[in-house]
Amino acid sequence: MKVAAVDRSLMRSLGAPDPGWTLRDDEGREIQAMLLSAHGDMVKIQRIEDEQEFDVPISMFDPETEGRIRYWIEEDPDAVDFTLDIAATRELADSSTVELAGRSFTKKEWSYKVGIHNATRKDLNDAEVEYRILYDDNVNFVRTQPAPGEGDNQQDGQAVNIPTMTFNDEIEFNTPVLEMDTYEYEPTRGAREFLKDEIKGIWIRVVRHDEVIAEYRSNEAAMGGLSWDNEDEFEIKITNRFKESFGEEVEK
């Protein structure tokens, strides 16, 4: 694949392509188009005459056009479409049960291990990760008595800045623990009593320049109506398994 050398002084004088700029391929053919976004060695363009969109290799353009496109990618922070892989696994952090007069009071602390992988051949910066855990709070323990919880569709979460991630970098963090309670009583006579808190799922978003560039929902049906106002703190660790496989240390 050919890669045009970017003459920065020339490119700055020309500036980034404006809407309706003429794109010319390496055979001299021209098209009036807008640059929409770039991903890897591809660029998405929109033809002016009919607003059709196309994904085309950057290398198909003549050296001047290619140079201007690559300058636009480098200089415009919103030019690149990022590919981020997001995963989350729920983990039990602690559990305890107390039996009192035939009544069972169980507390379980749950956390999510979240991983984000940058699969884009460009640094990801100026981004933050947001998450929300959605749950039903059906019971609270007041001393040795059960009490009603705050109800269905409660949420816990926050937003935090992401360190700059190069290609193949991963971040990993555990959300702060969330306590879920269960109350159970089976008398010899009368109705069984059972109340249980329940986690419905987690919604994770990566936001850059006020735009959601990637998201993950563990339960699509239960993720509506969330807000992002929690201010707790947690630690983010960044790794690069590709570099580490060759014994290189990753410093941030």
GUVOVO-279305 format. One record per residue (C-alpha): z, y, x; residue in one letter. Coordinates in Angstrom, 3 decimals. Layout:
        Z        Y        X code
        Z        Y        X    A
...
// end
This chain:
        Z        Y        X code
    0.000    0.000    0.000    M
   -0.898    3.427    1.363    K
    1.771    6.133    1.367    V
    0.766    9.750    1.759    A
    2.684   11.759    4.315    A
    4.379   14.688    2.588    V
    3.603   18.011    4.270    D
    6.696   19.819    3.051    R
    5.521   23.339    3.889    S
    2.287   22.734    1.987    L
    4.034   21.079   -0.935    M
    6.549   23.907   -1.267    R
    3.738   26.430   -1.341    S
    1.918   24.428   -4.006    L
    5.064   23.600   -5.950    G
    5.597   20.622   -8.191    A
    2.848   19.781  -10.687    P
    2.952   21.890  -13.838    D
    2.215   20.545  -17.329    P
   -1.508   20.061  -17.602    G
   -2.022   19.732  -13.862    W
   -5.143   17.880  -12.723    T
   -4.405   14.462  -11.242    L
   -7.124   13.092   -8.984    R
   -7.451    9.468   -7.877    D
   -8.758    8.274   -4.510    D
  -12.282    7.936   -5.949    E
  -12.392   11.570   -7.074    G
  -11.882   10.943  -10.797    R
   -9.682   13.528  -12.550    E
   -7.358   13.594  -15.516    I
   -5.344   16.405  -17.083    Q
   -1.845   14.992  -17.453    A
    1.865   15.669  -17.365    M
    4.227   13.793  -15.074    L
    7.009   12.240  -17.138    L
    9.008    9.978  -14.831    S
    8.821    7.678  -11.823    A
   10.133    4.219  -11.113    H
    9.692    2.513   -7.769    G
    6.023    2.932   -6.805    D
    4.911    3.720  -10.359    M
    4.661    7.016  -12.208    V
    4.525    7.555  -15.976    K
    2.008   10.208  -17.041    I
    0.984   11.661  -20.387    Q
   -2.677   12.542  -20.892    R
   -2.958   16.080  -22.286    I
   -5.925   15.552  -24.626    E
   -4.358   12.802  -26.756    D
   -0.720   12.565  -25.499    E
   -1.176    8.911  -24.555    Q
    1.224    7.648  -21.903    E
    0.322    5.431  -18.939    F
    2.216    3.764  -16.087    D
    0.090    3.926  -12.946    V
    0.651    3.197   -9.232    P
    1.294    6.346   -7.192    I
   -0.948    4.914   -4.472    S
   -4.034    5.194   -6.699    M
   -4.152    8.984   -6.249    F
   -5.828   10.953   -3.472    D
   -3.584   12.149   -0.592    P
   -2.974   15.654   -1.990    E
   -2.145   14.439   -5.473    T
    0.041   11.643   -4.142    E
    1.857   14.044   -1.848    G
    2.607   16.443   -4.688    R
    3.841   13.588   -6.892    I
    6.161   12.322   -4.159    R
    7.436   15.849   -3.538    Y
    8.140   16.175   -7.264    W
   10.079   12.886   -7.182    I
   12.164   14.068   -4.240    E
   12.841   17.573   -5.560    E
   13.293   17.011   -9.301    D
   16.660   15.289   -9.940    P
   15.449   14.035  -13.321    D
   12.108   12.610  -12.168    A
   13.223    9.019  -11.550    V
   13.901    6.401  -14.224    D
   16.883    4.424  -12.942    F
   17.294    0.695  -13.445    T
   20.981   -0.201  -13.593    L
   22.394   -3.646  -14.341    D
   25.739   -3.485  -16.158    I
   28.092   -6.396  -16.805    A
   31.635   -6.647  -18.177    A
   34.046   -9.570  -18.385    T
   37.309   -9.519  -20.320    R
   40.271  -10.821  -18.329    E
   43.840  -11.673  -19.292    L
   46.199   -9.761  -16.993    A
   49.554  -10.894  -18.408    D
   51.054  -12.741  -21.373    S
   54.581  -13.258  -22.676    S
   56.113  -14.732  -25.829    T
   59.611  -14.307  -27.272    V
   60.965  -16.599  -29.998    E
   63.679  -15.151  -32.258    L
   65.005  -16.988  -35.310    A
   61.735  -18.794  -35.821    G
   59.705  -15.623  -35.328    R
   57.189  -15.470  -32.496    S
   56.419  -12.171  -30.706    F
   53.544  -12.408  -28.212    T
   52.285   -9.636  -25.928    K
   49.015  -10.005  -24.025    K
   47.594   -7.481  -21.567    E
   43.809   -7.446  -21.347    W
   41.478   -5.713  -18.912    S
   37.714   -5.606  -18.419    Y
   36.108   -6.143  -15.012    K
   33.045   -3.908  -14.992    V
   30.174   -4.104  -12.498    G
   27.183   -1.770  -12.130    I
   24.251   -2.527   -9.810    H
   21.649    0.055   -8.752    N
   18.318   -1.795   -8.803    A
   16.342    1.417   -8.232    T
   14.819    2.210   -4.848    R
   16.392    5.655   -4.928    K
   19.923    6.967   -4.534    D
   21.883    7.432   -7.734    L
   24.029   10.540   -7.550    N
   25.585   13.116   -9.884    D
   26.400   10.372  -12.391    A
   29.481    9.167  -14.201    E
   30.468    5.995  -16.001    V
   32.064    6.147  -19.433    E
   33.589    3.275  -21.350    Y
   35.281    2.650  -24.660    R
   37.225   -0.442  -25.693    I
   37.273   -0.851  -29.461    L
   40.139   -2.765  -31.079    Y
   42.128   -3.308  -34.274    D
   45.815   -2.347  -34.012    D
   47.431   -4.406  -36.755    N
   51.005   -4.811  -35.523    V
   53.559   -3.106  -33.284    N
   56.956   -4.426  -32.220    F
   59.970   -2.233  -32.923    V
   62.834   -3.930  -31.130    R
   62.910   -7.358  -32.795    T
   60.940   -6.438  -35.899    Q
   57.191   -6.250  -36.572    P
   55.792   -2.947  -37.812    A
   52.331   -1.889  -38.983    P
   49.953   -0.760  -36.267    G
   47.635    2.248  -36.304    E
   44.848    0.363  -38.102    G
   41.314   -0.825  -37.469    D
   38.776    0.604  -35.046    N
   41.107    2.132  -32.491    Q
   39.698    2.958  -29.072    Q
   40.742    3.332  -25.472    D
   38.613    4.569  -22.605    G
   37.571    7.336  -20.262    Q
   34.887    8.815  -18.018    A
   34.909    8.986  -14.210    V
   32.461   10.103  -11.531    N
   30.418    7.429   -9.715    I
   30.074    7.600   -5.913    P
   26.506    7.941   -4.636    T
   24.816    4.537   -4.895    M
   21.865    3.587   -2.699    T
   19.413    0.800   -3.560    F
   21.249   -2.518   -4.168    N
   24.690   -0.887   -4.157    D
   27.238   -2.164   -6.654    E
   30.375   -0.614   -8.055    I
   33.186   -2.653   -9.513    E
   36.356   -1.625  -11.299    F
   38.969   -2.959  -13.684    N
   39.846   -0.928  -16.734    T
   43.549   -0.171  -17.231    P
   45.277   -2.943  -19.180    V
   45.415   -2.770  -22.942    L
   48.301   -4.493  -24.740    E
   47.545   -6.658  -27.758    M
   50.384   -7.983  -29.938    D
   50.647  -11.056  -32.161    T
   53.432  -11.763  -34.667    Y
   53.884  -15.121  -36.382    E
   56.565  -16.556  -38.675    Y
   56.433  -19.865  -40.561    E
   59.499  -20.203  -42.797    P
   60.504  -23.524  -44.320    T
   59.985  -21.831  -47.665    R
   57.760  -18.950  -48.574    G
   54.517  -17.594  -47.221    A
   53.530  -17.641  -43.566    R
   53.567  -14.247  -41.857    E
   50.848  -13.530  -39.302    F
   49.658  -10.248  -37.799    L
   47.433   -9.947  -34.742    K
   45.802   -7.146  -32.758    D
   42.199   -7.866  -31.828    E
   39.792   -6.480  -29.227    I
   36.297   -6.070  -30.665    K
   34.425   -5.218  -27.475    G
   33.521   -2.655  -24.847    I
   30.771   -0.036  -24.688    W
   29.787    1.269  -21.244    I
   27.446    4.181  -20.562    R
   26.146    5.705  -17.335    V
   25.438    9.414  -17.776    V
   23.479   11.673  -15.429    R
   22.755   15.345  -16.107    H
   24.037   14.904  -19.680    D
   21.584   12.047  -20.326    E
   22.526    8.419  -20.906    V
   20.459    6.488  -18.336    I
   21.961    3.023  -18.927    A
   24.363    1.398  -21.340    E
   25.951   -1.925  -22.222    Y
   27.491   -3.068  -25.497    R
   29.394   -6.322  -25.734    S
   29.400   -6.094  -29.548    N
   26.574   -4.053  -31.068    E
   27.969   -4.130  -34.600    A
   31.353   -2.641  -33.668    A
   30.361    0.232  -31.374    M
   29.701    3.033  -33.855    G
   31.619    6.303  -34.038    G
   33.088    6.399  -30.529    L
   34.241    9.506  -28.676    S
   34.989   10.023  -24.986    W
   38.257   11.877  -24.500    D
   40.647    9.661  -22.514    N
   41.864   11.092  -19.185    E
   43.459    8.070  -17.481    D
   42.407    7.315  -13.910    E
   41.221    4.156  -12.195    F
   39.666    3.284   -8.849    E
   35.976    2.568   -8.250    I
   34.952    0.396   -5.306    K
   31.367    0.455   -4.019    I
   29.703   -2.447   -2.191    T
   26.239   -3.476   -1.021    N
   25.962   -7.255   -0.902    R
   22.493   -7.133    0.638    F
   23.726   -5.127    3.637    K
   26.940   -7.130    3.885    E
   24.963  -10.374    4.083    S
   23.648   -9.092    7.405    F
   27.100   -8.083    8.642    G
   26.628   -4.379    8.113    E
   29.546   -2.272    7.014    E
   28.975   -0.001    4.053    V
   30.580    3.403    4.422    E
   30.864    6.013    1.743    K
// end
